[in-house]
Amino acid sequence: MNDHKLGMYNLTMENALADGAVARLVESVDSTTWFPVSEGQAWQPTWMRTANASGPDYAPVAMQTFEADMVVATTIAQLRNLAAEVSLDGSATLDIVYL
C-alpha cells in the first residue's frame, strides 16, 4: 500500500473524574486559554485536555488522580480502494504535562 491511507481514527474522552469527583473536560492549544469540550469532540493533535471541577471559568483543576474513558473510533478505507490484504499496526502516544 506504500503511501496510501488505509483509514483514520479519532480519540475522544468521556466520564471524567478528578480525584473521584465528576469533572467536565476542558482543552487548550496554548495552556493559557481553556474552553469546554463538547461531547464526542475529537481530541486534536498537540492540544491539551484535562478536567475542570466547577466554576465559571474553564481553568484546569488541581488533582492527584484523573480518570476518563478513552474512546477510539476507527474508519477503514473502502474495500474497492485497497489493492491487497494489509496488516494494521498503529499507535498513538499520549503525553502527560504537569501545569
C-alpha positions in Angstrom: 0.0 0.0 0.0 3.1 2.3 0.3 1.8 5.8 0.9 -1.9 5.1 0.5 -4.0 5.9 3.5 -5.8 2.9 5.0 -8.2 4.8 7.2 -8.1 7.0 10.3 -9.0 7.2 14.0 -10.5 9.7 16.4 -9.8 9.9 20.1 -12.5 11.2 22.4 -12.8 11.2 26.2 -15.9 10.6 28.3 -16.8 10.2 32.0 -14.0 12.3 33.5 -13.2 12.1 37.2 -10.8 14.4 39.1 -9.9 12.8 42.5 -13.0 10.7 42.2 -15.4 13.6 41.6 -17.3 14.1 38.3 -15.5 16.7 36.3 -16.1 18.4 32.9 -13.5 18.1 30.2 -11.6 21.2 29.1 -8.9 21.7 26.5 -6.3 24.2 25.3 -4.0 24.8 22.4 -1.6 27.1 24.4 -2.1 26.1 28.1 -3.4 29.6 28.8 -6.8 29.8 27.3 -9.1 26.9 28.2 -12.6 26.0 26.9 -15.1 23.2 27.4 -15.0 20.1 25.3 -18.3 19.2 23.5 -19.5 15.6 23.9 -17.9 13.4 21.2 -15.5 16.1 20.2 -12.3 14.6 18.8 -9.1 15.3 20.6 -6.9 17.4 18.4 -3.2 16.6 17.9 -0.9 18.8 20.1 -3.9 20.1 22.1 -4.1 19.6 25.9 -7.1 18.1 27.6 -7.8 17.9 31.3 -10.6 18.4 33.9 -12.4 21.3 35.5 -14.5 20.6 38.5 -16.8 23.6 38.5 -16.9 27.3 38.4 -17.5 30.0 35.8 -14.0 29.7 34.2 -12.6 26.7 32.4 -9.1 26.6 34.1 -7.8 23.1 35.0 -8.5 22.0 38.5 -5.6 20.7 40.7 -5.9 17.0 41.3 -3.9 14.0 42.2 -5.8 11.4 40.1 -7.5 11.8 36.8 -9.7 9.1 35.2 -11.6 9.1 31.9 -12.8 6.7 29.3 -10.8 6.9 26.1 -12.9 6.2 23.1 -11.2 5.2 19.9 -13.4 5.4 16.7 -11.8 3.8 13.6 -12.6 4.2 9.9 -11.2 1.9 7.3 -10.9 2.8 3.6 -13.5 1.2 1.3 -12.5 -2.3 0.1 -12.5 -1.2 -3.5 -9.7 1.2 -2.7 -7.5 -1.5 -1.2 -5.4 -3.5 -3.6 -4.3 -6.3 -1.2 -4.6 -7.6 2.3 -2.8 -5.3 4.7 -2.0 -5.9 8.4 -2.9 -3.0 10.6 -0.3 -1.8 13.1 -0.9 1.6 14.5 -0.3 3.5 17.7 -1.0 6.8 19.5 1.1 8.5 22.2 -0.4 10.5 25.0 1.8 12.9 26.9 1.2 13.9 30.5 2.0 17.5 31.1 2.2 18.9 34.6 0.9 22.5 34.6 
